[in-house]
Amino acid sequence: MESLALGDYEPVPEVKGVTDSWRRGENSLIALYRGEAVGLDAPQALEDHAYEGVRA
């Protein structure tokens, strides 16, 4: 997750949280989930999902 290049993606304010957030690109959406990893000190629980072909 830390190696994702998110410079071209803007935050989605409606789901911007302390640990979890989404970022949107031209036709894509990336969901970043850090809640369990941070709360349980379990870096193996970091998760990200990329959705392509998303239309606004």
Sequence and secondary structure as in RCSB ss.txt:
>XXXX:A:sequence
MESLALGDYEPVPEVKGVTDSWRRGENSLIALYRGEAVGLDAPQALEDHAYEGVRA
>XXXX:A:secstr
 TT   TT EE GGG  SSEEEEE SSEEEEEE HHHHHTT GGG EEEEEES   
